[in-house]
Amino acid sequence: MAVVELKVGMHCDRCIKAIKKAIKKIDDMESYQLETEINKVTVTGNVTPDEVVKALQKIGKTATNWGED
């Protein structure tokens, strides 16, 4: 089980809905959490950071590892 924490810009309800939809499509994703006030996405399951980043890139979002500036 892996926990992937990413920084993703979430500015409006449309962005948030698109991010949720993209994350739900990831194979072996067990749970996720969006912390919109700090632009943090946490995905738990048998997933890799690359899988999550690619899913977000498909909807035009840029994601970086949490903690990187």
All heavy atoms as TSV, in Angstrom:
chain	resi	resn	atom	element	x	y	z
A	1	MET	N	N	0.856	-1.189	0.000
A	1	MET	CA	C	0.000	0.000	0.000
A	1	MET	C	C	0.891	1.238	0.000
A	1	MET	O	O	1.803	1.355	0.783
A	1	MET	CB	C	-0.868	-0.019	1.249
A	1	MET	CG	C	-1.673	1.240	1.432
A	1	MET	SD	S	-3.355	1.151	0.904
A	1	MET	CE	C	-3.949	-0.222	1.823
A	2	ALA	N	N	0.600	2.134	-0.902
A	2	ALA	CA	C	1.392	3.355	-1.024
A	2	ALA	C	C	0.516	4.570	-0.730
A	2	ALA	O	O	-0.695	4.539	-0.916
A	2	ALA	CB	C	1.960	3.469	-2.431
A	3	VAL	N	N	1.163	5.609	-0.262
A	3	VAL	CA	C	0.496	6.898	-0.074
A	3	VAL	C	C	1.234	7.911	-0.942
A	3	VAL	O	O	2.433	8.108	-0.778
A	3	VAL	CB	C	0.522	7.335	1.409
A	3	VAL	CG1	C	-0.111	8.707	1.557
A	3	VAL	CG2	C	-0.191	6.315	2.286
A	4	VAL	N	N	0.508	8.498	-1.882
A	4	VAL	CA	C	1.089	9.482	-2.794
A	4	VAL	C	C	0.549	10.853	-2.412
A	4	VAL	O	O	-0.663	11.051	-2.365
A	4	VAL	CB	C	0.718	9.147	-4.260
A	4	VAL	CG1	C	1.257	10.209	-5.200
A	4	VAL	CG2	C	1.244	7.768	-4.647
A	5	GLU	N	N	1.452	11.783	-2.119
A	5	GLU	CA	C	1.062	13.143	-1.743
A	5	GLU	C	C	1.601	14.105	-2.799
A	5	GLU	O	O	2.802	14.141	-3.054
A	5	GLU	CB	C	1.609	13.512	-0.369
A	5	GLU	CG	C	1.010	12.677	0.745
A	5	GLU	CD	C	1.568	13.033	2.104
A	5	GLU	OE1	O	2.778	13.315	2.206
A	5	GLU	OE2	O	0.793	13.022	3.061
A	6	LEU	N	N	0.688	14.864	-3.400
A	6	LEU	CA	C	1.070	15.775	-4.475
A	6	LEU	C	C	0.504	17.159	-4.240
A	6	LEU	O	O	-0.546	17.313	-3.613
A	6	LEU	CB	C	0.549	15.259	-5.818
A	6	LEU	CG	C	1.067	13.901	-6.284
A	6	LEU	CD1	C	0.296	13.442	-7.504
A	6	LEU	CD2	C	2.549	13.957	-6.575
A	7	LYS	N	N	1.198	18.155	-4.785
A	7	LYS	CA	C	0.708	19.528	-4.769
A	7	LYS	C	C	0.081	19.799	-6.129
A	7	LYS	O	O	0.730	19.654	-7.163
A	7	LYS	CB	C	1.868	20.487	-4.509
A	7	LYS	CG	C	1.432	21.926	-4.399
A	7	LYS	CD	C	2.582	22.809	-3.952
A	7	LYS	CE	C	2.055	24.191	-3.638
A	7	LYS	NZ	N	2.895	24.917	-2.724
A	8	VAL	N	N	-1.196	20.167	-6.121
A	8	VAL	CA	C	-1.945	20.394	-7.359
A	8	VAL	C	C	-2.782	21.654	-7.183
A	8	VAL	O	O	-3.477	21.805	-6.172
A	8	VAL	CB	C	-2.891	19.208	-7.666
A	8	VAL	CG1	C	-3.590	19.418	-8.997
A	8	VAL	CG2	C	-2.144	17.886	-7.666
A	9	GLY	N	N	-2.730	22.556	-8.152
A	9	GLY	CA	C	-3.525	23.776	-8.070
A	9	GLY	C	C	-5.016	23.474	-8.177
A	9	GLY	O	O	-5.454	22.838	-9.122
A	10	MET	N	N	-5.763	23.893	-7.164
A	10	MET	CA	C	-7.227	23.718	-7.153
A	10	MET	C	C	-7.842	25.082	-6.880
A	10	MET	O	O	-7.811	25.556	-5.757
A	10	MET	CB	C	-7.632	22.741	-6.055
A	10	MET	CG	C	-7.159	21.329	-6.282
A	10	MET	SD	S	-7.617	20.234	-4.953
A	10	MET	CE	C	-6.106	20.214	-3.992
A	11	HIS	N	N	-8.370	25.713	-7.938
A	11	HIS	CA	C	-8.819	27.094	-7.786
A	11	HIS	C	C	-10.327	27.271	-7.801
A	11	HIS	O	O	-10.828	28.281	-7.349
A	11	HIS	CB	C	-8.191	27.955	-8.888
A	11	HIS	CG	C	-6.699	27.823	-8.929
A	11	HIS	ND1	N	-5.887	28.305	-7.926
A	11	HIS	CD2	C	-5.872	27.223	-9.815
A	11	HIS	CE1	C	-4.627	28.018	-8.210
A	11	HIS	NE2	N	-4.586	27.361	-9.346
A	12	CYS	N	N	-11.047	26.281	-8.355
A	12	CYS	CA	C	-12.500	26.449	-8.460
A	12	CYS	C	C	-13.175	25.086	-8.343
A	12	CYS	O	O	-12.512	24.049	-8.394
A	12	CYS	CB	C	-12.871	27.111	-9.778
A	12	CYS	SG	S	-12.431	26.109	-11.221
A	13	ASP	N	N	-14.482	25.088	-8.220
A	13	ASP	CA	C	-15.227	23.840	-8.099
A	13	ASP	C	C	-15.058	22.944	-9.316
A	13	ASP	O	O	-15.021	21.725	-9.198
A	13	ASP	CB	C	-16.720	24.130	-7.885
A	13	ASP	CG	C	-17.000	24.649	-6.484
A	13	ASP	OD1	O	-16.152	24.457	-5.585
A	13	ASP	OD2	O	-18.065	25.257	-6.287
A	14	ARG	N	N	-14.937	23.567	-10.499
A	14	ARG	CA	C	-14.755	22.775	-11.717
A	14	ARG	C	C	-13.436	22.004	-11.682
A	14	ARG	O	O	-13.380	20.832	-12.055
A	14	ARG	CB	C	-14.825	23.685	-12.939
A	14	ARG	CG	C	-15.430	22.983	-14.138
A	14	ARG	CD	C	-15.672	23.948	-15.286
A	14	ARG	NE	N	-14.449	24.031	-16.071
A	14	ARG	CZ	C	-13.978	25.127	-16.618
A	14	ARG	NH1	N	-14.610	26.271	-16.487
A	14	ARG	NH2	N	-12.871	25.116	-17.306
A	15	CYS	N	N	-12.373	22.673	-11.220
A	15	CYS	CA	C	-11.061	22.016	-11.077
A	15	CYS	C	C	-11.174	20.828	-10.117
A	15	CYS	O	O	-10.676	19.744	-10.406
A	15	CYS	CB	C	-10.024	22.968	-10.483
A	15	CYS	SG	S	-9.515	24.327	-11.510
A	16	ILE	N	N	-11.790	21.073	-8.992
A	16	ILE	CA	C	-11.893	20.045	-7.951
A	16	ILE	C	C	-12.671	18.837	-8.471
A	16	ILE	O	O	-12.251	17.697	-8.277
A	16	ILE	CB	C	-12.533	20.643	-6.679
A	16	ILE	CG1	C	-11.576	21.680	-6.079
A	16	ILE	CG2	C	-12.864	19.548	-5.674
A	16	ILE	CD1	C	-12.211	22.603	-5.058
A	17	LYS	N	N	-13.772	19.072	-9.164
A	17	LYS	CA	C	-14.557	17.967	-9.725
A	17	LYS	C	C	-13.751	17.185	-10.744
A	17	LYS	O	O	-13.793	15.953	-10.778
A	17	LYS	CB	C	-15.846	18.494	-10.358
A	17	LYS	CG	C	-16.884	18.896	-9.350
A	17	LYS	CD	C	-18.125	19.442	-10.033
A	17	LYS	CE	C	-19.110	19.955	-8.991
A	17	LYS	NZ	N	-20.224	20.695	-9.582
A	18	ALA	N	N	-13.002	17.883	-11.588
A	18	ALA	CA	C	-12.177	17.214	-12.610
A	18	ALA	C	C	-11.088	16.371	-11.958
A	18	ALA	O	O	-10.811	15.249	-12.397
A	18	ALA	CB	C	-11.574	18.245	-13.550
A	19	ILE	N	N	-10.471	16.895	-10.907
A	19	ILE	CA	C	-9.412	16.160	-10.197
A	19	ILE	C	C	-9.994	14.898	-9.564
A	19	ILE	O	O	-9.428	13.811	-9.689
A	19	ILE	CB	C	-8.740	17.057	-9.147
A	19	ILE	CG1	C	-7.902	18.144	-9.847
A	19	ILE	CG2	C	-7.860	16.228	-8.201
A	19	ILE	CD1	C	-7.449	19.264	-8.937
A	20	LYS	N	N	-11.130	15.022	-8.892
A	20	LYS	CA	C	-11.770	13.850	-8.269
A	20	LYS	C	C	-12.081	12.785	-9.313
A	20	LYS	O	O	-11.830	11.601	-9.100
A	20	LYS	CB	C	-13.061	14.256	-7.555
A	20	LYS	CG	C	-12.839	15.009	-6.270
A	20	LYS	CD	C	-14.179	15.381	-5.649
A	20	LYS	CE	C	-13.993	16.163	-4.366
A	20	LYS	NZ	N	-15.282	16.572	-3.779
A	21	LYS	N	N	-12.634	13.211	-10.444
A	21	LYS	CA	C	-12.999	12.284	-11.510
A	21	LYS	C	C	-11.759	11.560	-12.044
A	21	LYS	O	O	-11.784	10.349	-12.262
A	21	LYS	CB	C	-13.710	13.055	-12.624
A	21	LYS	CG	C	-14.314	12.191	-13.685
A	21	LYS	CD	C	-15.096	13.048	-14.672
A	21	LYS	CE	C	-15.697	12.231	-15.787
A	21	LYS	NZ	N	-16.418	13.058	-16.752
A	22	ALA	N	N	-10.668	12.305	-12.251
A	22	ALA	CA	C	-9.429	11.710	-12.770
A	22	ALA	C	C	-8.842	10.704	-11.782
A	22	ALA	O	O	-8.401	9.622	-12.172
A	22	ALA	CB	C	-8.410	12.808	-13.080
A	23	ILE	N	N	-8.857	11.047	-10.504
A	23	ILE	CA	C	-8.287	10.160	-9.477
A	23	ILE	C	C	-9.102	8.883	-9.356
A	23	ILE	O	O	-8.546	7.793	-9.212
A	23	ILE	CB	C	-8.187	10.899	-8.127
A	23	ILE	CG1	C	-7.099	11.965	-8.204
A	23	ILE	CG2	C	-7.876	9.917	-6.996
A	23	ILE	CD1	C	-7.042	12.884	-7.001
A	24	LYS	N	N	-10.416	8.990	-9.446
A	24	LYS	CA	C	-11.279	7.809	-9.314
A	24	LYS	C	C	-11.040	6.791	-10.423
A	24	LYS	O	O	-11.332	5.611	-10.250
A	24	LYS	CB	C	-12.750	8.230	-9.309
A	24	LYS	CG	C	-13.172	8.903	-8.024
A	24	LYS	CD	C	-14.622	9.349	-8.104
A	24	LYS	CE	C	-15.016	10.125	-6.861
A	24	LYS	NZ	N	-16.390	10.656	-6.968
A	25	LYS	N	N	-10.488	7.227	-11.558
A	25	LYS	CA	C	-10.232	6.323	-12.683
A	25	LYS	C	C	-8.932	5.534	-12.529
A	25	LYS	O	O	-8.673	4.616	-13.311
A	25	LYS	CB	C	-10.177	7.116	-13.993
A	25	LYS	CG	C	-11.515	7.672	-14.414
A	25	LYS	CD	C	-11.370	8.419	-15.729
A	25	LYS	CE	C	-12.687	9.028	-16.171
A	25	LYS	NZ	N	-12.539	9.821	-17.392
A	26	ILE	N	N	-8.099	5.871	-11.560
A	26	ILE	CA	C	-6.801	5.205	-11.393
A	26	ILE	C	C	-7.021	3.792	-10.858
A	26	ILE	O	O	-7.716	3.600	-9.857
A	26	ILE	CB	C	-5.889	6.007	-10.433
A	26	ILE	CG1	C	-5.624	7.410	-10.993
A	26	ILE	CG2	C	-4.574	5.256	-10.191
A	26	ILE	CD1	C	-4.936	8.340	-10.017
A	27	ASP	N	N	-6.416	2.807	-11.545
A	27	ASP	CA	C	-6.522	1.414	-11.104
A	27	ASP	C	C	-5.875	1.244	-9.734
A	27	ASP	O	O	-4.835	1.832	-9.448
A	27	ASP	CB	C	-5.820	0.478	-12.100
A	27	ASP	CG	C	-6.543	0.409	-13.434
A	27	ASP	OD1	O	-7.758	0.685	-13.463
A	27	ASP	OD2	O	-5.887	0.080	-14.429
A	28	ASP	N	N	-6.482	0.432	-8.893
A	28	ASP	CA	C	-5.964	0.072	-7.566
A	28	ASP	C	C	-5.917	1.239	-6.588
A	28	ASP	O	O	-5.244	1.169	-5.562
A	28	ASP	CB	C	-4.574	-0.584	-7.656
A	28	ASP	CG	C	-4.617	-1.911	-8.410
A	28	ASP	OD1	O	-5.652	-2.596	-8.328
A	28	ASP	OD2	O	-3.624	-2.250	-9.059
A	29	MET	N	N	-6.631	2.336	-6.899
A	29	MET	CA	C	-6.741	3.453	-5.965
A	29	MET	C	C	-7.761	3.038	-4.904
A	29	MET	O	O	-8.841	2.573	-5.232
A	29	MET	CB	C	-7.222	4.708	-6.708
A	29	MET	CG	C	-7.306	5.967	-5.877
A	29	MET	SD	S	-8.759	6.168	-4.842
A	29	MET	CE	C	-10.083	6.121	-6.010
A	30	GLU	N	N	-7.387	3.147	-3.616
A	30	GLU	CA	C	-8.302	2.749	-2.555
A	30	GLU	C	C	-9.030	3.937	-1.945
A	30	GLU	O	O	-10.209	3.863	-1.658
A	30	GLU	CB	C	-7.550	1.966	-1.482
A	30	GLU	CG	C	-7.089	0.619	-2.004
A	30	GLU	CD	C	-6.512	-0.271	-0.929
A	30	GLU	OE1	O	-6.699	0.029	0.263
A	30	GLU	OE2	O	-5.874	-1.262	-1.299
A	31	SER	N	N	-8.304	5.027	-1.719
A	31	SER	CA	C	-8.952	6.219	-1.172
A	31	SER	C	C	-8.156	7.445	-1.593
A	31	SER	O	O	-7.019	7.350	-2.032
A	31	SER	CB	C	-9.024	6.143	0.361
A	31	SER	OG	O	-7.729	6.186	0.923
A	32	TYR	N	N	-8.806	8.596	-1.465
A	32	TYR	CA	C	-8.129	9.839	-1.795
A	32	TYR	C	C	-8.673	10.941	-0.898
A	32	TYR	O	O	-9.758	10.828	-0.341
A	32	TYR	CB	C	-8.297	10.204	-3.271
A	32	TYR	CG	C	-9.708	10.573	-3.650
A	32	TYR	CD1	C	-10.138	11.900	-3.603
A	32	TYR	CD2	C	-10.623	9.607	-4.029
A	32	TYR	CE1	C	-11.434	12.237	-3.930
A	32	TYR	CE2	C	-11.922	9.934	-4.355
A	32	TYR	CZ	C	-12.319	11.258	-4.303
A	32	TYR	OH	O	-13.605	11.599	-4.612
A	33	GLN	N	N	-7.888	12.002	-0.783
A	33	GLN	CA	C	-8.295	13.158	0.010
A	33	GLN	C	C	-7.787	14.411	-0.681
A	33	GLN	O	O	-6.637	14.453	-1.118
A	33	GLN	CB	C	-7.699	13.050	1.424
A	33	GLN	CG	C	-8.070	14.198	2.329
A	33	GLN	CD	C	-7.478	14.022	3.722
A	33	GLN	OE1	O	-6.790	13.057	4.012
A	33	GLN	NE2	N	-7.733	14.971	4.579
A	34	LEU	N	N	-8.651	15.402	-0.805
A	34	LEU	CA	C	-8.254	16.692	-1.354
A	34	LEU	C	C	-8.290	17.718	-0.241
A	34	LEU	O	O	-9.297	17.845	0.448
A	34	LEU	CB	C	-9.213	17.138	-2.467
A	34	LEU	CG	C	-9.383	16.233	-3.673
A	34	LEU	CD1	C	-10.321	16.889	-4.682
A	34	LEU	CD2	C	-8.075	15.906	-4.321
A	35	GLU	N	N	-7.186	18.408	-0.054
A	35	GLU	CA	C	-7.133	19.514	0.905
A	35	GLU	C	C	-7.000	20.786	0.081
A	35	GLU	O	O	-5.894	21.234	-0.219
A	35	GLU	CB	C	-5.964	19.323	1.867
A	35	GLU	CG	C	-6.127	18.075	2.743
A	35	GLU	CD	C	-4.938	17.834	3.637
A	35	GLU	OE1	O	-4.675	18.683	4.517
A	35	GLU	OE2	O	-4.263	16.804	3.430
A	36	THR	N	N	-8.153	21.337	-0.287
A	36	THR	CA	C	-8.172	22.451	-1.238
A	36	THR	C	C	-7.498	23.704	-0.692
A	36	THR	O	O	-6.894	24.452	-1.452
A	36	THR	CB	C	-9.617	22.777	-1.639
A	36	THR	OG1	O	-10.389	23.029	-0.471
A	36	THR	CG2	C	-10.233	21.624	-2.412
A	37	GLU	N	N	-7.554	23.915	0.611
A	37	GLU	CA	C	-6.970	25.142	1.164
A	37	GLU	C	C	-5.452	25.172	1.069
A	37	GLU	O	O	-4.850	26.248	1.056
A	37	GLU	CB	C	-7.443	25.364	2.614
A	37	GLU	CG	C	-7.106	24.288	3.616
A	37	GLU	CD	C	-7.978	23.034	3.521
A	37	GLU	OE1	O	-9.093	23.078	2.974
A	37	GLU	OE2	O	-7.518	21.980	4.012
A	38	ILE	N	N	-4.825	23.992	0.962
A	38	ILE	CA	C	-3.358	23.957	0.822
A	38	ILE	C	C	-2.928	23.296	-0.495
A	38	ILE	O	O	-1.747	22.979	-0.674
A	38	ILE	CB	C	-2.684	23.274	2.035
A	38	ILE	CG1	C	-3.186	21.840	2.225
A	38	ILE	CG2	C	-2.860	24.105	3.293
A	38	ILE	CD1	C	-2.420	21.048	3.284
A	39	ASN	N	N	-3.883	23.055	-1.406
A	39	ASN	CA	C	-3.600	22.454	-2.726
A	39	ASN	C	C	-2.902	21.107	-2.625
A	39	ASN	O	O	-1.975	20.808	-3.374
A	39	ASN	CB	C	-2.772	23.407	-3.598
A	39	ASN	CG	C	-3.572	24.607	-4.033
A	39	ASN	OD1	O	-4.784	24.535	-4.199
A	39	ASN	ND2	N	-2.897	25.718	-4.212
A	40	LYS	N	N	-3.362	20.262	-1.694
A	40	LYS	CA	C	-2.738	18.952	-1.487
A	40	LYS	C	C	-3.704	17.840	-1.879
A	40	LYS	O	O	-4.867	17.851	-1.496
A	40	LYS	CB	C	-2.341	18.790	-0.018
A	40	LYS	CG	C	-1.607	17.491	0.281
A	40	LYS	CD	C	-1.169	17.463	1.729
A	40	LYS	CE	C	-0.380	16.224	2.068
A	40	LYS	NZ	N	0.018	16.216	3.484
A	41	VAL	N	N	-3.189	16.881	-2.654
A	41	VAL	CA	C	-3.939	15.689	-3.031
A	41	VAL	C	C	-3.206	14.490	-2.453
A	41	VAL	O	O	-2.005	14.326	-2.665
A	41	VAL	CB	C	-4.030	15.547	-4.572
A	41	VAL	CG1	C	-4.680	14.237	-4.956
A	41	VAL	CG2	C	-4.787	16.717	-5.167
A	42	THR	N	N	-3.928	13.646	-1.713
A	42	THR	CA	C	-3.363	12.425	-1.153
A	42	THR	C	C	-4.131	11.244	-1.730
A	42	THR	O	O	-5.358	11.200	-1.632
A	42	THR	CB	C	-3.471	12.419	0.386
A	42	THR	OG1	O	-2.862	13.609	0.899
A	42	THR	CG2	C	-2.779	11.208	0.988
A	43	VAL	N	N	-3.410	10.305	-2.336
A	43	VAL	CA	C	-4.026	9.109	-2.907
A	43	VAL	C	C	-3.394	7.897	-2.237
A	43	VAL	O	O	-2.176	7.794	-2.143
A	43	VAL	CB	C	-3.812	9.041	-4.439
A	43	VAL	CG1	C	-4.468	7.793	-5.016
A	43	VAL	CG2	C	-4.358	10.288	-5.116
A	44	THR	N	N	-4.245	6.978	-1.766
A	44	THR	CA	C	-3.777	5.773	-1.091
A	44	THR	C	C	-4.193	4.554	-1.904
A	44	THR	O	O	-5.298	4.523	-2.444
A	44	THR	CB	C	-4.396	5.687	0.322
A	44	THR	OG1	O	-4.103	6.890	1.021
A	44	THR	CG2	C	-3.839	4.518	1.108
A	45	GLY	N	N	-3.309	3.572	-1.982
A	45	GLY	CA	C	-3.616	2.337	-2.697
A	45	GLY	C	C	-2.362	1.778	-3.338
A	45	GLY	O	O	-1.249	2.190	-3.019
A	46	ASN	N	N	-2.566	0.858	-4.260
A	46	ASN	CA	C	-1.442	0.263	-4.975
A	46	ASN	C	C	-1.156	1.135	-6.193
A	46	ASN	O	O	-1.384	0.745	-7.335
A	46	ASN	CB	C	-1.791	-1.182	-5.380
A	46	ASN	CG	C	-0.598	-1.920	-5.939
A	46	ASN	OD1	O	0.541	-1.518	-5.745
A	46	ASN	ND2	N	-0.859	-2.985	-6.659
A	47	VAL	N	N	-0.681	2.365	-5.915
A	47	VAL	CA	C	-0.451	3.356	-6.962
A	47	VAL	C	C	0.954	3.928	-6.845
A	47	VAL	O	O	1.549	3.896	-5.776
A	47	VAL	CB	C	-1.481	4.514	-6.885
A	47	VAL	CG1	C	-2.883	4.002	-7.156
A	47	VAL	CG2	C	-1.421	5.233	-5.550
A	48	THR	N	N	1.447	4.461	-7.958
A	48	THR	CA	C	2.743	5.128	-7.938
A	48	THR	C	C	2.516	6.626	-8.158
A	48	THR	O	O	1.495	7.018	-8.730
A	48	THR	CB	C	3.666	4.604	-9.059
A	48	THR	OG1	O	3.092	4.955	-10.315
A	48	THR	CG2	C	3.855	3.098	-8.965
A	49	PRO	N	N	3.448	7.454	-7.728
A	49	PRO	CA	C	3.322	8.891	-8.001
A	49	PRO	C	C	3.162	9.175	-9.493
A	49	PRO	O	O	2.377	10.030	-9.887
A	49	PRO	CB	C	4.623	9.476	-7.447
A	49	PRO	CG	C	5.045	8.516	-6.388
A	49	PRO	CD	C	4.612	7.164	-6.885
A	50	ASP	N	N	3.891	8.435	-10.346
A	50	ASP	CA	C	3.800	8.644	-11.796
A	50	ASP	C	C	2.382	8.412	-12.316
A	50	ASP	O	O	1.907	9.146	-13.173
A	50	ASP	CB	C	4.765	7.717	-12.548
A	50	ASP	CG	C	6.204	8.219	-12.483
A	50	ASP	OD1	O	6.409	9.385	-12.088
A	50	ASP	OD2	O	7.102	7.446	-12.832
A	51	GLU	N	N	1.708	7.365	-11.801
A	51	GLU	CA	C	0.339	7.085	-12.244
A	51	GLU	C	C	-0.595	8.249	-11.918
A	51	GLU	O	O	-1.420	8.643	-12.739
A	51	GLU	CB	C	-0.209	5.837	-11.540
A	51	GLU	CG	C	0.341	4.528	-12.046
A	51	GLU	CD	C	-0.196	3.362	-11.254
A	51	GLU	OE1	O	0.025	3.307	-10.029
A	51	GLU	OE2	O	-0.860	2.507	-11.862
A	52	VAL	N	N	-0.449	8.784	-10.720
A	52	VAL	CA	C	-1.316	9.877	-10.285
A	52	VAL	C	C	-1.008	11.141	-11.089
A	52	VAL	O	O	-1.915	11.828	-11.558
A	52	VAL	CB	C	-1.184	10.128	-8.772
A	52	VAL	CG1	C	-2.125	11.235	-8.328
A	52	VAL	CG2	C	-1.480	8.848	-7.973
A	53	VAL	N	N	0.279	11.444	-11.270
A	53	VAL	CA	C	0.682	12.628	-12.033
A	53	VAL	C	C	0.150	12.530	-13.468
A	53	VAL	O	O	-0.398	13.494	-14.001
A	53	VAL	CB	C	2.216	12.800	-12.019
A	53	VAL	CG1	C	2.661	13.837	-13.032
A	53	VAL	CG2	C	2.686	13.189	-10.616
A	54	LYS	N	N	0.278	11.355	-14.097
A	54	LYS	CA	C	-0.200	11.179	-15.474
A	54	LYS	C	C	-1.706	11.371	-15.560
A	54	LYS	O	O	-2.204	11.977	-16.521
A	54	LYS	CB	C	0.201	9.808	-16.009
A	54	LYS	CG	C	1.657	9.737	-16.411
A	54	LYS	CD	C	2.032	8.360	-16.920
A	54	LYS	CE	C	3.525	8.297	-17.183
A	54	LYS	NZ	N	3.990	6.934	-17.429
A	55	ALA	N	N	-2.442	10.857	-14.593
A	55	ALA	CA	C	-3.901	11.016	-14.593
A	55	ALA	C	C	-4.273	12.492	-14.501
A	55	ALA	O	O	-5.200	12.952	-15.169
A	55	ALA	CB	C	-4.511	10.236	-13.429
A	56	LEU	N	N	-3.534	13.245	-13.694
A	56	LEU	CA	C	-3.808	14.672	-13.542
A	56	LEU	C	C	-3.365	15.457	-14.781
A	56	LEU	O	O	-4.021	16.420	-15.169
A	56	LEU	CB	C	-3.144	15.208	-12.276
A	56	LEU	CG	C	-3.727	14.635	-10.974
A	56	LEU	CD1	C	-2.850	15.005	-9.788
A	56	LEU	CD2	C	-5.147	15.099	-10.756
A	57	GLN	N	N	-2.268	15.038	-15.395
A	57	GLN	CA	C	-1.804	15.717	-16.612
A	57	GLN	C	C	-2.810	15.568	-17.743
A	57	GLN	O	O	-2.955	16.472	-18.562
A	57	GLN	CB	C	-0.435	15.165	-17.034
A	57	GLN	CG	C	0.694	15.682	-16.170
A	57	GLN	CD	C	2.030	15.060	-16.515
A	57	GLN	OE1	O	2.108	13.984	-17.106
A	57	GLN	NE2	N	3.104	15.729	-16.129
A	58	LYS	N	N	-3.531	14.450	-17.781
A	58	LYS	CA	C	-4.534	14.230	-18.826
A	58	LYS	C	C	-5.634	15.280	-18.778
A	58	LYS	O	O	-6.260	15.566	-19.791
A	58	LYS	CB	C	-5.148	12.836	-18.693
A	58	LYS	CG	C	-4.265	11.735	-19.193
A	58	LYS	CD	C	-4.959	10.390	-19.076
A	58	LYS	CE	C	-4.046	9.262	-19.489
A	58	LYS	NZ	N	-4.672	7.953	-19.278
A	59	ILE	N	N	-5.889	15.841	-17.601
A	59	ILE	CA	C	-6.922	16.875	-17.483
A	59	ILE	C	C	-6.300	18.275	-17.421
A	59	ILE	O	O	-6.970	19.238	-17.077
A	59	ILE	CB	C	-7.846	16.628	-16.264
A	59	ILE	CG1	C	-7.049	16.640	-14.949
A	59	ILE	CG2	C	-8.617	15.328	-16.435
A	59	ILE	CD1	C	-7.907	16.768	-13.708
A	60	GLY	N	N	-4.999	18.356	-17.729
A	60	GLY	CA	C	-4.348	19.656	-17.814
A	60	GLY	C	C	-3.825	20.213	-16.506
A	60	GLY	O	O	-3.510	21.402	-16.405
A	61	LYS	N	N	-3.698	19.361	-15.499
A	61	LYS	CA	C	-3.195	19.807	-14.193
A	61	LYS	C	C	-1.727	19.451	-14.038
A	61	LYS	O	O	-1.281	18.389	-14.457
A	61	LYS	CB	C	-3.992	19.148	-13.056
A	61	LYS	CG	C	-5.379	19.708	-12.896
A	61	LYS	CD	C	-5.291	21.090	-12.354
A	61	LYS	CE	C	-6.599	21.795	-12.274
A	61	LYS	NZ	N	-6.426	23.192	-11.950
A	62	THR	N	N	-0.984	20.334	-13.427
A	62	THR	CA	C	0.408	20.078	-13.107
A	62	THR	C	C	0.483	19.634	-11.654
A	62	THR	O	O	-0.093	20.277	-10.782
A	62	THR	CB	C	1.248	21.352	-13.290
A	62	THR	OG1	O	1.096	21.803	-14.637
A	62	THR	CG2	C	2.716	21.095	-13.007
A	63	ALA	N	N	1.181	18.534	-11.410
A	63	ALA	CA	C	1.318	18.023	-10.048
A	63	ALA	C	C	2.794	17.855	-9.722
A	63	ALA	O	O	3.566	17.387	-10.552
A	63	ALA	CB	C	0.599	16.682	-9.921
A	64	THR	N	N	3.172	18.248	-8.514
A	64	THR	CA	C	4.541	18.059	-8.046
A	64	THR	C	C	4.485	17.332	-6.712
A	64	THR	O	O	3.471	17.374	-6.015
A	64	THR	CB	C	5.283	19.396	-7.857
A	64	THR	OG1	O	4.522	20.228	-6.973
A	64	THR	CG2	C	5.462	20.115	-9.180
A	65	ASN	N	N	5.592	16.685	-6.368
A	65	ASN	CA	C	5.648	15.986	-5.095
A	65	ASN	C	C	5.413	16.957	-3.953
A	65	ASN	O	O	5.924	18.081	-3.971
A	65	ASN	CB	C	7.002	15.290	-4.896
A	65	ASN	CG	C	7.130	14.075	-5.770
A	65	ASN	OD1	O	6.175	13.329	-5.968
A	65	ASN	ND2	N	8.313	13.852	-6.289
A	66	TRP	N	N	4.635	16.536	-2.973
A	66	TRP	CA	C	4.375	17.366	-1.816
A	66	TRP	C	C	5.695	17.640	-1.110
A	66	TRP	O	O	6.492	16.729	-0.920
A	66	TRP	CB	C	3.378	16.691	-0.873
A	66	TRP	CG	C	2.996	17.577	0.247
A	66	TRP	CD1	C	3.403	17.458	1.542
A	66	TRP	CD2	C	2.155	18.727	0.197
A	66	TRP	NE1	N	2.856	18.476	2.267
A	66	TRP	CE2	C	2.099	19.262	1.486
A	66	TRP	CE3	C	1.461	19.357	-0.833
A	66	TRP	CZ2	C	1.355	20.411	1.778
A	66	TRP	CZ3	C	0.722	20.483	-0.542
A	66	TRP	CH2	C	0.678	20.994	0.758
A	67	GLY	N	N	5.937	18.867	-0.740
A	67	GLY	CA	C	7.180	19.206	-0.061
A	67	GLY	C	C	8.213	19.824	-0.985
A	67	GLY	O	O	9.180	20.413	-0.536
A	68	GLU	N	N	8.024	19.663	-2.310
A	68	GLU	CA	C	8.923	20.325	-3.268
A	68	GLU	C	C	8.383	21.706	-3.582
A	68	GLU	O	O	7.187	21.903	-3.697
A	68	GLU	CB	C	8.962	19.542	-4.591
A	68	GLU	CG	C	9.814	18.297	-4.545
A	68	GLU	CD	C	9.888	17.646	-5.905
A	68	GLU	OE1	O	9.488	18.257	-6.907
A	68	GLU	OE2	O	10.346	16.500	-5.969
A	69	ASP	N	N	9.262	22.654	-3.720
A	69	ASP	CA	C	8.810	24.007	-4.095
A	69	ASP	C	C	9.349	24.419	-5.437
A	69	ASP	O	O	10.357	24.011	-5.881
A	69	ASP	CB	C	9.233	25.035	-3.039
A	69	ASP	CG	C	8.302	24.998	-1.842
A	69	ASP	OD1	O	7.121	24.642	-2.017
A	69	ASP	OD2	O	8.759	25.338	-0.758
